[in-house]
């Protein structure tokens, strides 16, 4: 059985290892550290199975405007599951729990750059993100409105924290 709980600093070495294993290198663990260092981490959860951390998700504060109106938004990045525990629903549980927490904390939207066949199951849409000027585009760049109409408008802009540049 998997339980989800907020990340604790004592978890950080294991979280880094899981991200490195899941993504085949240190880019995502560097991103996590940089976002924490910049106080941009808004929601961070771990998945625990039999007392071991097997997954991690981080949502960070993201600067988004639509028709020059600020939108209280988050970036979902990264979500990682230990390779031997992938494809059993742990990542999905982390995404769902993070979105519930984001909605209950008053966040209005979430942006993700991710697999176009995975994230739509949670309500993410590339169509909703198409009017947002950002460093990313295409079907992997998706948005989810947590508040009805949050991303409605003619033009928008997404500015990622500098941590995303430093981690690549």
C-alpha positions as CSV (number, residue, x, y, z in Angstrom):
1,X,0.0,0.0,0.0
2,X,1.2,3.5,-0.9
3,X,0.7,6.5,1.2
4,X,1.3,10.1,0.2
5,X,2.7,12.8,2.5
6,X,4.4,16.1,2.4
7,X,8.2,16.1,1.6
8,X,10.4,16.5,4.6
9,X,14.0,17.8,4.3
10,X,15.3,14.4,5.6
11,X,13.8,12.9,2.4
12,X,15.9,15.0,0.0
13,X,18.8,12.5,-0.7
14,X,16.3,9.8,-1.6
15,X,14.2,12.2,-3.6
16,X,17.3,13.2,-5.6
17,X,18.2,9.5,-6.2
18,X,14.6,8.7,-7.4
19,X,14.6,11.7,-9.8
20,X,18.1,10.7,-11.1
21,X,17.0,7.1,-11.7
22,X,13.6,7.9,-13.2
23,X,15.1,10.5,-15.6
24,X,18.4,8.8,-16.3
25,X,20.5,11.7,-15.0
26,X,20.7,14.6,-12.6
27,X,18.9,17.4,-14.5
28,X,15.6,16.9,-12.6
29,X,17.2,16.6,-9.2
30,X,19.1,19.8,-9.9
31,X,15.8,21.5,-10.8
32,X,14.2,20.3,-7.5
33,X,17.2,21.7,-5.5
34,X,17.2,25.0,-7.4
35,X,13.4,25.5,-7.0
36,X,13.7,24.9,-3.3
37,X,16.7,27.2,-3.0
38,X,14.6,29.9,-4.8
39,X,11.7,29.4,-2.4
40,X,9.6,28.5,-5.5
41,X,8.4,25.0,-4.3
42,X,4.8,25.3,-3.5
43,X,3.6,21.7,-3.2
44,X,5.9,18.8,-2.7
45,X,4.8,15.3,-1.9
46,X,6.4,11.8,-1.6
47,X,4.9,8.4,-2.1
48,X,5.9,5.9,0.6
49,X,5.5,2.1,0.2
50,X,6.6,-0.2,3.1
51,X,8.5,2.7,4.8
52,X,10.5,3.5,1.6
53,X,10.0,6.6,-0.6
54,X,9.2,5.3,-4.1
55,X,7.9,8.6,-5.8
56,X,8.0,12.3,-5.6
57,X,6.2,15.3,-7.2
58,X,6.9,19.0,-7.1
59,X,4.7,22.0,-8.1
60,X,6.4,25.4,-8.2
61,X,5.2,28.9,-8.5
62,X,4.9,30.1,-12.1
63,X,4.4,33.6,-13.4
64,X,1.4,33.5,-15.8
65,X,-0.7,36.3,-17.2
66,X,-3.7,36.1,-19.5
67,X,-4.8,39.4,-21.2
68,X,-2.3,41.1,-18.8
69,X,-4.3,39.7,-15.8
70,X,-2.1,37.7,-13.4
71,X,-3.1,34.1,-12.9
72,X,-2.2,32.3,-9.7
73,X,-0.4,29.3,-11.4
74,X,1.9,26.4,-10.7
75,X,4.3,24.4,-12.9
76,X,4.1,20.6,-12.4
77,X,7.7,19.4,-12.6
78,X,9.0,16.9,-12.0
79,X,7.1,13.8,-11.1
80,X,9.3,10.8,-10.6
81,X,8.7,7.2,-9.6
82,X,11.5,4.7,-8.8
83,X,11.9,2.7,-12.0
84,X,11.0,-0.7,-10.4
85,X,7.7,0.8,-9.2
86,X,6.6,2.6,-12.3
87,X,3.3,1.8,-14.2
88,X,1.4,0.8,-11.0
89,X,-0.4,4.1,-10.4
90,X,2.1,5.8,-8.0
91,X,2.7,8.7,-10.4
92,X,-1.0,9.1,-11.1
93,X,-1.7,9.2,-7.3
94,X,0.9,11.9,-6.8
95,X,-0.5,14.0,-9.6
96,X,-4.1,13.7,-8.4
97,X,-3.1,14.4,-4.8
98,X,-1.0,17.4,-5.8
99,X,-3.9,18.8,-8.0
100,X,-6.4,18.4,-5.1
101,X,-4.0,20.3,-2.8
102,X,-3.4,23.0,-5.4
103,X,-7.1,23.5,-5.9
104,X,-7.7,23.6,-2.1
105,X,-4.9,26.1,-1.7
106,X,-6.5,28.5,-4.1
107,X,-4.2,28.0,-7.1
108,X,-6.0,28.8,-10.4
109,X,-4.0,26.9,-13.0
110,X,-1.2,24.3,-13.5
111,X,1.1,24.1,-16.5
112,X,3.1,21.0,-17.5
113,X,5.6,20.0,-20.1
114,X,5.1,16.3,-20.3
115,X,4.0,13.3,-22.3
116,X,0.9,14.1,-24.4
117,X,-0.7,10.7,-23.8
118,X,-0.2,10.8,-20.0
119,X,-1.3,14.2,-18.7
120,X,-4.7,14.6,-20.5
121,X,-6.1,11.9,-18.1
122,X,-5.8,14.5,-15.4
123,X,-7.5,17.2,-17.4
124,X,-4.4,18.8,-18.9
125,X,-4.9,20.1,-22.5
126,X,-2.5,21.3,-25.1
127,X,-5.3,23.4,-26.7
128,X,-5.7,25.3,-23.4
129,X,-2.0,26.2,-23.5
130,X,-1.7,27.2,-27.2
131,X,-2.4,30.9,-26.5
132,X,0.3,31.1,-23.9
133,X,3.6,32.5,-25.0
134,X,6.3,30.3,-23.4
135,X,9.7,28.7,-24.0
136,X,7.7,25.5,-24.9
137,X,5.0,24.7,-27.4
138,X,3.4,21.8,-29.1
139,X,1.3,18.9,-27.7
140,X,3.6,18.3,-24.8
141,X,3.0,21.8,-23.4
142,X,-0.3,21.6,-21.6
143,X,-2.4,23.6,-19.1
144,X,-5.2,22.8,-16.6
145,X,-7.5,25.4,-15.2
146,X,-8.3,24.7,-11.6
147,X,-10.7,27.6,-11.5
148,X,-13.2,27.9,-14.3
149,X,-12.1,30.6,-16.8
150,X,-8.7,31.1,-15.2
151,X,-6.9,30.7,-18.5
152,X,-9.6,32.2,-20.7
153,X,-8.4,35.0,-22.9
154,X,-6.9,36.0,-26.2
155,X,-3.2,36.1,-25.3
156,X,-1.1,34.9,-22.4
157,X,2.4,34.5,-21.2
158,X,4.3,32.0,-19.0
159,X,7.6,33.0,-17.4
160,X,9.4,30.1,-15.8
161,X,11.6,30.6,-12.7
162,X,15.4,30.9,-13.5
163,X,15.8,27.5,-11.7
164,X,14.4,25.9,-14.9
165,X,17.3,27.4,-16.9
166,X,19.9,26.5,-14.3
167,X,18.9,22.9,-14.1
168,X,19.1,22.1,-17.8
